[in-house]
Amino acid sequence: MLLIFILIFNIQCNYLGQVSQIRSDLIRVYLFPHSHDDVGWIKTINEYYFDYHGVQQIINSYIEELIKDKSKHFSQVEVAYFKMWWNEQNNTMKDNVKQLIQNQQLEFLSGGWCMNDEATTYYEDIIDQMTLGHKFLLENFNYVPSIGWQIDTFGHSNTQALFSNMMGFNAWFLGRIDHQERLEREKKKELEFVIHSDEENSIFTHINYYGFYSSPQGFDFDISNPKRNYVSNENLEQKSEGLDQYFKQQCKSYRGKILAHTLGMDFEWSNASSYFQQMDLIINRINNNSHKFNMIIEYGTPKQYIQALNQQNVSYPFQKEDFFPYSDHPHEYWSGFFTSRPSFKGYVKRIGRYFQQVKRFYSLVQMNNIICDETIIQDLSEALGTAQHHDAITGTAKQYVINDYFNLIHKAYIKMDNQISSFLNYLSNTSEILHSQCQFNESDTCDSLFYPLSQNKTVIVTIIDTKINNDGQQEYLKMLIPKNLNIKVDDELGNPIKGEIICINDQCTLYIPRQINNSKLLHYIKIMVDFDNNSKIIRLDPKLIEIKKDTKIFDKFILNYKVYLSNSSSLSSGAYIFRPIGNATDYGDYLSAIQFSGQIIQQIYFEKTTLKVWISRFDNQDIFYIDTFLDSIDISDQQGREIILQIHTDIINDNIFFTNSNGFKFQKRRLNHRESQNIKIKEKIAGNYFPINGAIMIMNKDGNSACAVLNDRAQGGSSLIQGVIELMLQRRLVRDDNKGLFEILDEQEIIKGKKLGIRQMISHTVIFYNHEQQTNLLREFQYQQDLQPLLYFSTQPSIRYSVLQDLFQEFLIKQSDINLSKLYIEPWLQKNQYLVRVHNMREEGIQKLKFPKELTFQETTLTGNQELKVWEHNRLKWSDKYPKEQNYQYKYDEVGPMRIKTWIVTI
């Protein structure tokens, strides 16, 4: 019977892919065949790819169908998988794929390495993973994606919207928004609207109609779907009428007569032939009876849909607010994953910041005609890119999958570190000297420092500093040193450097000031055993003090650690969900406290039964550095626990606080309130938690008294109480939240043969300032945190580095204020090409540029894949009622505050 229908289908007038000229009174529906392929979640990326019916087979299958039938279309998202598949193909197949792209049958949506999370990713890492994917598409297909596709992320950020426009997208598609907001938008026909992320950037936004990104209900014909109901002679009319009614119902939620719908689900389309055949029968039936159904359906791509939509004379609503926290149930807020698996979040954040500096150093080395292995930088790009996936950095994958992400990054990082060591040897005309890093927040010792000093050998500490125009400013280096040795530290000229040592519980930490010198990237100091008693390093003596929960630290703020107990009902906290029982209570009992007072550093240290805390300040400033060692969380009573830090201040913030989106621009938050929709917050704690991946800030009404907290990794946070900033540090739970992971969030490590909850060292910087008068101060400390110099330890009596020629030495003109502009450089497609970006981190103030005459600059979109002028000329314009304002037009040699410019530079 099925063969008869297929024959009829081939003989009759076939509208599939040929419906550009249709009656204007018909509803026109675009179906988007796609497969949502997580780069790890329940399984690892490689397991998902090579599985039976896995991603390898999915791509094989849909490519085969697209080659056979030009009316068929497919949308591919994750470049990580497509590159794996592409590298397996012969030249004939590669030519076929290029033809499919040219025919617009195969479209790449977003085109990033993965579909990155939007809550817990840092802005630089989003840019990097998108650039990685776009570079592959440009290099292999000369292809430029024009549509964003964030259909499974758990909420949506202002930064992602901003970057989507800056990357040259004409629109982006979303899936998950608050369940209350979705219902309101459906009623008002506002599932399509324009997001204005700032005064200059906006993007058309489409919210998918059903199931976030699935096929119409009852029309998922994938062989993996156990509930699939195949089309037959007996049910063809019923199926056709059912799909017709489905789309007419959908039409009530959108403006105009052009609709779109996804066709696919997680890891579907491994048998594309079967799926297409089933849908073809229904589509053909409806298209050939347009007088009855008043509808035309075709396979297409989101790009084709957006182009058709743009031709309608329709005005759309607008929005400025983001979409956090996401909720799919009145009592289930997805604000737990903001903190889940803090060890992995911290690792990704640290390696990501390391990578920004390494790429610039690597590029400078390459410009000086030193041989570089580009596969090493590619490997770390891919490992970090994979980690930005919305089930990776979020901490919502299974533990063994998280371990796989760790290993991918670690292997690539070790290779990169070895390459840096070889560069340092080359530049110092030495060989076989190991230059290695030490992570002092993750280990009690550093073999590269401790062992040679115990052997009375000199340790060279090479300092790689990629900051720009910060000459003369002071920063502080921190490193662990052996307890029983007197040491001295000399600068490059042999002059002794002042420093102070604090010893606590047999662990000694050296703090030394350093004046920044940006005339070169490489600097060094010498650390030696002091036999002559001429060292300027002194040890500070402790003073016993008393710390209670109401003690003002340095007479400035109260620091509390508290715990939420997780709900024990069926709606409980899990990897995704945060659902506490009542308010937080004190976590642990105070044991002891001591204070150190030096000329360089003042430090308070205290212990509780559950944690250890170091609070440091330098030069008596109102800037405080808090290091918290969080011990194993006890859940032996089968009660989940979520640990928070609270900073209590005297600031009256009246339920308003600010969080910077992905570490980028600040978003205003108000307790129990959403600007764009009338949403009732049923969970007063979890529903007011927001992602913090940079800073959270409160201030009084006049802005002359503010407090901000910078964190070293993504966390959930809020200001639930007047004058109090709250951040979640760690979660150890005993139940799953039934969101698909089916694994309890319980990170463990083995200590002395016993499994315990994982322990963590977590850092925060607390800043008190006048926001009105010191607008850029918070950004100054974010800049310093992101660009902490890289320290490499080597055992040798002396060293001298060749000076690298830096063609970009004077590119950023030194301004009258403190420089807060970052310079990014990385190799591009050709040997003499580099992708260059400047990010002006100031909240106020322009960064002026001076373009070197010997270099050719072409300004591009954010990921470097198209000329900016071309994109601005070709971009689609949308009609909305956003109030237009006359903004300052920045010149070609200016970068405005909190703006990024990108160029392809040819040398």
N, C-alpha and C positions, 0 to 999 in steps of 0.2 A: 504493500500500500504506500509506503514511504517513497518508493521509486516512482510511482505514478505522480505523486505530488511534485517530486523534483523535476520530472519531465515537463509537467504543466508550468512549473515555475520558470523553466528555461525557455519555453515557447512563448508565453504571454509577454506583454509589454512589461519590461522590468524597470522599475523606477530607482532601484538601488544605485546610489551614487550619481543619479542623473536628474536631480530635482531642483536645479538652480532656477528653472523657469516654472513656477507653479502659481495656481490661483491665489490671490492675496487673501481670500476669505478662509483659506484652509489653515488649520494648525500645523505647523511644521516642527517635527521632532528630530533632533540629532541624538543618536545613540553612540556612546563612547566605549568601544571595547577596550578593556584595560585589565591589568592584573596588579593588585597591590602586593608588592614583594618586599617584606621587611628584610633589611640586611642584618638579620639576627633578631631573635626574640625567644621563642620556645626552643629553637635550634640555632646553631651557629650559621654564619653566612655561607660557609662551604657546604654544610649539611643541606641547607635550603636549596643551594644551587644544584648539587649532584643527586638529590633525592629522586626516587621514582616519582614521576609527575612533578618534579622540581622545576626551578627557574630555567635551567638549561633546556629541558623539554618544552617548557612554555614558549620560550623564544623560538626554538626550532619550529614549533607547531604553527604559531601565528605568522611567522615569516613565510612559511610554505604556502599558507592560504592567501596571503597578500600577493605573492608572486603569481598565483594561479588566477586571481580575480581582482581586477583593478577597482571594483566597486567596494572592496573591503578596506577598512582602516583599523589602525591600532595605535594606542598611545603607550609609550614606554616611559618610565619615570626614573628608576634607579640606574644611573650610569655605572655604578660599581658592578652590577650584574651584567650589564650589556658589554662592558669592556672584557669581562671574563669570557663571555660568549664570542665576542668579536675576535679575540686572539686565537680562538680555536678554528676559525673559518679559513677556507681556501680563497684564492683570488676571485674565482667565479662567483662564489656566494657574496663576497664583499662587494663586487660590482652590482649584483642584484639588489643588495640592501641600499646601496647608494641611489639606485634607480627608484626604489620605493620611497626614499626620502624626497627625491626630486619630484616624484608624482604626488607628494603630500599624502601618501597612504600611511606612512609611518611618521608619527610625530613624537618628539621628546618633550615631555612636560616638566617644567622647572629645569631639568637638565643638570641637577646637582649630583654629587656622588651618591647621596642618599636623600631621603625626605627628612630633613633635620627637625629636631624638636625646636619649639619656639619659646619655651619657658626657661630651660636650664642651660641653654647654649650661650656662649659669650659671642659678642658681635663679630670679633675677628675670626672666630672659628666658623661662623655661618658664612662669612665672605669667602674664607678659604675653601670650604667644601663645595660651595657653589662654583667658585673659580676652577677648581679641579675638574668638575664635570664639564663645565663649559669649554674648558681648554681641550679636553678630549674630543668633544663634538666639533669644535672649530677645526682642529688639526686633521681629523679623519673624514669629515663630511662637509666642512665649510658651513656648518649648521649653527643657527642662532635661535635658541628657544625664545618664545614670545609669550608663554602662558605659565603662570605659577600654579603649583598643584600641592596644596597642603591639606589633604583631605582626611588625614588620620591623626594629626597632632592634637594634643589634649588642651585646646585653647590656642589663641592666636595673639601674637605680639605686635605692637606698634612698629617695632624695628623690622620685623619680617615684611610688613606691608611697605615700609619705607624702602627697604632694600629691593623688594620686588620691582618697584618702580625704577629705582636706580639701576637695576640690572637690565632694564629695557623690556619689561613685561607689559603687555596691554591689559592684562587682567590676571586675577588669581582665583582659584577655586578652593573652597573650604568645606569641611564636613562637620566638625564638632563645635557647636556653640551651646551655650546654656539652654537647657530644655525649655525654660520659661520664655527666653528670648526667641527661640525658634518658633514657638506657638504664636507669639505676638507678631513676628515678622510674616508668618504665613497668613494671618488674618489681614494684615495691612498691605499685602503684596510687596514686602520689603526684603525678600530673600536675595535680591540683587540691589546693590547700592555702591556708592563711591566712598572709600576710606581716604580721608585727608590726614596723613601721618604728620605733616607739618605744613607750613605756609606755602611751600613750593612743590611738594610731592603728593600725588594722589594716585589711587589705583582702583579700577573697577573690580568689584567683588561679587562672586557668585557663591551662594550657599547651596550645596547639593540637596535635593528634595527628600530622598529616602535612604535610610540606613547608612548615612555618611558617604558611602561610595559604592553601594551594592547595585545589583540589577533590580528592575522593578519587581515588586513582590509577586512571586509565583512564576517568574520568567528567568530564573537562574538555571540554565540548562547545562552547566558544567558537570563533567563526569564525577567530580569530587563531591557534588552536592547530593546527599542521600535522599533529599526530599524532591528531587527534580521530577517533573511530570512532563514527559515527552509529548510532542505534538503528534496527533494522529488524525485520520479521516473523521473520526467521531467527535473530536474536541477542537478542531481547527476553528470553527465559527465561534465557539465559546471562548477560546483563547483570544481570538482577534477582538471580539467585543469586550473582553476583559481588559486587554491592553488599551483599547480605545477609551474606555471609561476611566482607566487609571490616569491617562495623560490629560483627559478633560478635567479630572479632579485636580491634577497638578497645575493646570492652567489657571486655576483660581488663586494660586499663590504667587504668580509671576505676572509681570506687565508685558503686554504685547502678545503676539501669537507664535512666537518662536520659543521652543522648549529644548532643554537638554537633559540627558539622563545617562548615568554610568551604566555599563554592562560588564559586570565582573565582580570579583571579590578577592579575598586573600588567596594568593597562589592559584589562581584559576587560569583557564585556557590552555591546559596541557594537551587538550584534544580540540583544537580550534575548528577543525572541519565539522565535527559533530555540533558544536555550539552554533556556528554560523548557519548550518543547515536547518536547525530548529528555528532560529530567529527569522531566517529568510522566508520560511513558509508563512509565518504570521505577518511579516512586513509586506510581503507581496500581496497577500490577501487584502490588507488594509489599503495599500497604495492603488490597487486595481479596482477598488470600490470607493473611490474618494467621494462620490455622490452620496454614499451612505454614511461614511465615517467622518467626512469633512476633515481629513487628516492625511498628511504625508510623513512617512518615517524613513530616515536614511541613516546609514552608518556615516560617521564623521569624526572629526577631531575637535577638541575645545577651541583651537585656533579658528576653524571654519565657523563654529557656532558664534564666537565673539565677533567675527567680522560681519556675519549676518545680523547679529543683534545690534551692532553699532550703526547699521543702516536704518534702523527704525527711528522714528521721531518720538523718542520717549525720554522723559526726565526722571531721574532717579534720586532717591533720598541720599543723604550723606551721613558720615559718622567720623568721629575723631578718637573715640575710646577704643581700647583693646578688648580682648575676650577672655579675661581671667577673673577669678578661677572658673574653670569649666565644671558644670554639674549636669549629670544625666538623670538625676533623681532628686527630689526635694531635700534629702538628707545625705546625699553622697557627693561631696565636693572633691574634685581631683586636685587637691592641694598637698597631698602627702608626697607625691613624686617630686615635688620641688626640692625635697631633702633626701629621698631614698638613696641608699648606698653612697654616703658622703666620701668614702675612701676613693671610689672610682671618680666621682665628680671632682674631687681635689686633684687627683692625678691628671685627669684630662685638662683641667684648667692650668696646672703648672707646666705640663709639656707643651700645651698650646702657646703659652707666653714665651717659653724657651724657643719654640720653633720660629716665632716672629723674628727674634734676634738672630737666630742661626741663619735664616734665609737671607738676611741682609749681609751678614758676614760672608756667607757662602758666595753671594753675588759679587761682593767686592773682591774676593779672592779670584773668582773667575774673570773679572774685568782686568785683573793684573796678570792674565795669561798663565795662571797656575792650573794644572790639570785637575778637574773635578769629576767625580762620579755622580752623574745626575740621577741614576737609579736610586741612590740612597735618599736623596731629598724627595723623590717620587714615592718611595715606600712609606716614609713618615707622613707625607701628605695623605696617602690613601688610608693609613691606619687611623690617623686623627679624623679624617673625613668620615670613616665608618663609625667612629665613636660619637659623632653628632646625631646619629639616627635617633628617631623618636622613641625607641625602646632600648637605647644604649645609655647615653648620658643621663636619661631620665631615671635609670636604676630599676627599670620595669621588665628587664629580661631575666631569665633563669640564671641562677648563680654560676653555673658552668659556662653559660654564654658570656656573662660579664667577665669571667676569667679569661675567656678567649679574646675578648676585646683588650683586656690588660696585656695579654701576651703579644698580640699584634703590635700594639704601640711600643711595648718594651723592647721587642726585637728590633724594630725600626729605629728606636731611640738609641740603642746600643751601637748600631751601625753608624748612625749620625754622629754620635759622640766620638767614635773611633776616627771618623773622617776629620772632625774638628781637631783631634789630637795630632793627626798627620799634618794638617795645615799649620798648627803651631810649631811642629818640628821643622817644617819647611821654612817657615818665616824666621825661625831662630837658628837655622843652619845646624840643627842637631838631628839625630836619628835614634830610633828605638827608645825614646823617652816617652813614658806614658803620662799623658795629661788626663786627669779624671776629675769628675765632679763628686761632691758629697751633698747629700740631702740631710741637713742637720735637723729638720723637723721630723724626719722619718727614721732616724737611727741615733743611738747613743754615742757612736764613735765614727771616726773617719779614718780608715786604714791608710789612705794616701797622705794623711797628716800625722796621725798618731805614731805609726811605726817608724818612719824616718826620723822623727824627733827623738824617739826613744833610743835610736842608734846614733844620736848626736849629728844628724845630717840636716842640711838646709832644705827647706821646702819653699819652692817658688809658687806663689799664688798668682796665676794669670787672670786678669780682669778684662772680660769682653764687655764693653759698654757702648750700646748703640743709641744712646740719647743724643739729642741735637740741641746745640746752643744753650746748654745748661752750665757753661763754664763758671767755675767759682762757687757754685752751690755745694752745699755739704750734704752728704748722705752717710749712712752708717753700715759697716760690714759686721756680720755676726757669724761666729764659727765656734764649734766645740774644740777644746784643747785638752791635752792630758793634764790630770790633776797635779801630779807631783813634780812637774818641771817648771822652772823659771824660764820664760821665753822673752825674746825681744823681736820687734818687727821693724824692718827698714823699708824706706821707699826706694824708688829706682835710682836715686842719687846717693843712697847709702845713709840717708838721714834717719834717725830713729823716729818712730811714729808713736804718739801717745795712744794709750788704750786702757780699758778697765776690764777686770775679770770678776765675774760673779760665780761663786761655787755653791751649789745647793745639792745635798744628798750625793756627794762625790761626783757630781757632774759640773764641769767648769765651762763657762761660756765667755769668749772674748768679744768685746765690742770696741771697734776702732772707727774714728771718723775718717772720711775720705772726701777730699775736694775733687769735684768733677772737672775733667779736662777733656773736652770734645774735639781737640785737635787731631786725635787719633783714636782708633777703636781698641787697640791693645795696650794694656798697662800691666804692671805687676808690682808685687811687694814680696819681701823675703821674711820668712819666719824661721828663727833659729833658737837654739838653746842659749840662754844668757849665762856665760861663765864669768863675765867681767863686771857684773852688777851695774851696767850702764843703761839698762832698759828703762823705757818710759811707760812700761806696762805695770799697773798697780792692781792689787787685789783689794776688793771692797769687803769690809767687815759687816756681818749681818746684825740687825737690831730686832729683838723680839717685839711684836706688836699684837694687837687683838683685832680680829676681823669678825664682825657679825653680819647678819643679813641686812641690817640698816646702816652699816658703816659707809660713810662717804669716802670713796677711793680718791686720794689726793685732794680731798675736800671739793670734789667736782661732781661725782656721780656715784650711784649705788649699783653694784653688780650682783645680780642674783642668778642662780641656776635652779630651774624648776622642772617638773615632770608632768606630762599629761598621761593619764591612764587611758588606754584605748577601749572603746566600747566593745562589750562582749556579746552583743546581739548579732544577728545575721548580717546587719549593716555595720561592719566594723572597719577599723583602719587596716589598710593593706599597702602593698607597694604603690598603688595609685591613690587610694582614698585616705583622707585624714578625718577621723571621727572620734574625738576625745569624749571622755565622761567628765563633764563639768570643767571647772577652772584648774589651772596648774597649781601644784603644791611644791613645797621646798624639796630639793633633791640632795640628799646627803647631809651629814652633820659636819660642822667646822671642827678641824683638828688643831691646826697651828698656823702661824703666819709670821713672816719676817720681812724686814725692809732693808734695802741697800740705798745709800745716798752718795753718789759720786759727782764729779764735775761734768762728766759726759752723760752718764745714765743714772736715773733713779728708778728703782724697781721694787714692787711689792710682790711677794710670793705667798700663796696660802694653799693649804690642802684641806679637802673635805674627804669624807669616806668614799666618795664616788669619783673624785677628779682632782686635778692639780692645776693651778692657775698662776701665770706670770703676767704682771701688768707693768709695762715699761713706758717711760717717757724720756725724751732727750731735750736738753737745754731748757728745761722748765716750761716747755710749750704746752698748750692745751690740746695736745695730740697724744693719744694713749694707744699702745700696742698690746693687745690681749692675746696670749697664747693659752689655749685650754687643752689639757690632756684629759680626754674623757675615757675613763676606765670601762671595762666590760659592764654592760647593763644587765642586771640580774632579773631574769624572768622565770625563776624557779617556782614562783607562785602561779605560773600560767597566766600572767597578766602582762599584756603588751605595754611598752613604755616609749614615750617620745620626749626627748630632752630638749629644753630650750634655755637660751641665755636672754636675760633682760637687762637693759641699760635704763636706769631710772634717773630722770633729769627734772629740773624745775621748769621746763618749757611748757607753756600752755598752747597746745596744738589743736584743740577743739575738734578732735576726731578726724583730722586731716593729716596725711603723711604722703611721702613721695617715694617711689621706687624707680630705679632706672632700668629701662627695658633692655634686657640682654647686655647690660653694662653700658648702654648708649644713652638715649635721651630719657629724661625723667617723665613719669606719668603721675598725675595727681590722683590720690585715692581718698575716698571718704567712707567711713564705716557704714555698713548696711545701705549702701547707695550705689547706683549705677547711673551715669549721666544719660545714656542713650535709651534705656528701656526701664519700665516700671517692674522691677524684679524684687520679689520678696526673699530675703535671706533667711532660710530656715535654720541654718547652723551658724550661730553668731561668732564662733571661733574659726572653724574651717572655712566658712564662706567669706571671711575677711582676711584670709591668708593670701599672699601674692608671691610670685617668684622674685627672689632677690639674687641677681648675678652680677653684682657690682657694688651697689650701695642702696641704703634706705635712709631717709632723712625726715626729721620733723623740725618745724620752726614755729615761732609765734606769729601772730597776725601781721606784725610790722616787718618781719624778716630780719630783725636785728639780733635775734638770739636763735641759733640753730644748732642741732646736733645731727651728725651723720655717722653711719657705721659702714665701713667697707668690709666685705668678706673675701675670703680666699677661694671660695667655691660657691656653686649654686646652692641656695637654701630657701626655704619658705620663711616668710616673716610678716610682721604687721605692727601696728601700734594700737592695741586693743584698750589700753589704759592711758589716761591723760599723762603726757610727758614720758611715756615708756616706749622704747624700741625693743621688739621681741624677734629673735631669730631661732629657728629650730636647728639643732646640731646633729642629732642622731635619732634613729628609730630602730627599735628591736621589737618585733611583733610575734604574736602566737596564732594569728588567723590570717587567712587569705581573704581578699575583698571581692572575689568572684568577678573579676574583670578580664579573665582569660589567661592569666599567668599560672594560676593553680599551683602556687608555691608560696610558702610563708616567707616574709622578709625577715631573715635572721642571719646576718653576716657573722661568720665565725672565724676564729684563728686558733691555732693550737699553742698553748703556753704551758711549758713543762709537762707535756704529754696530755694535757687536759683541754677539751674544746670549750672556748669561752666566746662571748660576744666580741666582735672586733673592736680594738681600741683605736683612738684617733687623736692626733694633734691638730687642732683647728685654730686659725688665726683671724683676728679682726682688728681693724683700726678705727678708733673712736675719735671724732673730730668735733670740737666745739668752736663755733665761729659766728661772725656777723655776716649773714648771707647777703644782705643788701650791699655791704661795703667790700666783701671778699667773695664775690660771685664765683671766681675761678678756683678757690682754695680746695674744695673737694676734688675737683678734676686734677689738681696738682698732685694730690696723694694717690689718686687712681693711676696717673701717669707714672709715678715713681714705683708703684706696686707692679705695674705691667712690665716695666723696663728695669727691674732689678738686675744689676750686672751679673753676668755668668762668671762663676769662679771655677778655675781649673787648677788642680794641685799636681805638682811634679817634683821629683826629688833630683836636684842638681844644684851645684854651688852658685851658679849665676846664669843669666840669660840676657839676650839682647835681640829685640825683634826688628826686622826690616819694616820700614814704613810703607804701608799700602797706599797707592795713589787712589784717591777718592774723587771721582768725577762729579759727585753730588755734594761735595763739601760745602759749597755756598748756595745750594739750591733753595734752602729755607733761609730767608733773610732774618737776621737776629732782630727781634722786636724790642721795644723798650720795657715790656713786662717779662715775667718768667715764661720761657718757652714751654708750651704744652702741645706741640705738634709732633706727631709720630711720622716717621718716614719708613715706608715698606718697599722693599725691592726683592724681586725674585726672577729667575730666568724664565724666558718666554719661548715662543715657538722656534725662533732662529737663534743661532749661537750669539749673534750680536744684538739680540732683542731682550728687553727686560720689562716686566710689568712693574710699574711704579705707582704708589699711592701716597697721598698726604692726608692725614686726619688731623684737623685742627680741633683739639679737645677743649678749647676755651668755651665757656658759656657766653662770654663777651670778648670781642677782639678778633681782628682779621689777621690771618697769616699771609704775608707777602712772599712772593716767589721770584727767583732770578734764574731764568732758564739758561743753562750753559750753552754757548754758541756752537760748540763742537758736537752737540747731541740733537737728534731730531725727536720732537715730542708730538704725539697724536693723542688728543684727549678722547677717552672712551667711556662707555658705561662701566658700572662698578666692577664687572668681572673681566673687562678687557676684550670682549669678543665682538664689539662693533663701535664704530666711530660715533661719538656723542651727537654730533651735528646731524648725522644720518638718522639716528634714532629719534631725535627731537622733531625732525621734519616728518617722519613717517608714522609717529605714534598716533594711536586712535584718541579722539577727543570725546568726552562724555558730558552730557548735560545734567547738571544737578543745581541745587540752590545754595551751595556753599558761598558765603559772602566773600567776594573777591577783594583783596587788598593790594595796594601798590607796594611791593617789596623792593628793597635795595637789590640791584642787579650786580652781582660780583663780577669783577673783571677776570680776564683769562689768567692773570697772574695773582689772583687772590683766592684764598680758601676761607669761607665764612665760618663763624663759630659753630661747632659741632657738625661740621660738614666734611665730606670726603671727596677728593678728586682723584681720578685714575688716568694714567697715560700708558701707552706703549712707547717705549723709548728705544731708539735705534742708535747704536754707537758706531 
